[in-house]
Amino acid sequence: MGHMDFTVELCKDKGGWAAKPKVQTKLDLGKISSQFTTLIKTPILLVVKIQGHDVIVHGHGELIFKDLEDREEIRKLAEKVYHA
């Protein structure tokens, strides 16, 4: 997929951080699921475990990080998902 340009911001409900692609995108959930430990798999989203953190991956490209507050760490994990 190459480099994905995205933003990292606090979720509106303050329940975590979100990474969002700047351009509309469609993630290949099947491919992502095969590369990470998948806890939940539905047609529209996944919950995967990356380096001990649960990440909610939406098909439209948004990633939600519930238990992480370090923007740099979030950025690194988001890059891994977007490159999957």
N, C-alpha and C positions, 0 to 999 in steps of 0.2 A: 504493500500500500504506500510505502514511502513515508515522508514526514507529514505528520498531521499537526495543523496549527490549532491550538485549543486554549481555552481560558480555564483558570482554577478560581472558584469563588465559593463563599460560604452559602450553604443552602438557605432558601428563604425561611424554612422552618427551624433553622439553626441546628438541625439534626445531623450535621456533617458537612462535608465539602463536596463540591461537584466539579468535574472536569467536563467541559462542553466544547465540541468542535466548533470552529468559527464558520465553517462551511457546512451546509446540510450534508449529512452522510448516512450511510446504511452500513452497519457492522455485520460481519459474517459471524453470527453467534455460534454456529456449528464449529467453525474453525477455532474461535476463541475458546470454546468449551473443551476442545480436544487438546489445547495447550496448557490449560490451568486446571487445578482441582475444582470441579464444579459441584457446588452444594445444592443449587436449585436451578432447574432448566425449564423455561416456558418458551412459547413461540416468540414472545416479545422482549423477554429479559432473562439474564442469568445472574446468579450470585456465585462468584468465584473467589477462591482463596489465593492471594498472592503474597508471598513472604509473610504469612501469618495474619494478613488483613483481609477482611471480607469486603469485596467490591461488587456493587450492583452495576451490571452492564446492561444498558438499554439498547435495543436494536437501532434506535435513532442516533446513537452515539454518545449519549450522556452517561457518565460514570459517577456513581455516588460512593463516597468513602465515609463510613459512619464512625470509625474508630481512629481516624488519623487527623492530625491538625497541622502537621509539618508540610507546608506547601511544596517544598523541594521533593520530599518523599512522594507526595501525591503526584507531582509532575512525572517523576521517574516511573512510578507504577502505571500511570496513564499511558505513557509512551510505550510501555511493554504491551499493554492491551491493544493500543492502536496499531502497533506493528505486527500483531499476531496474525 
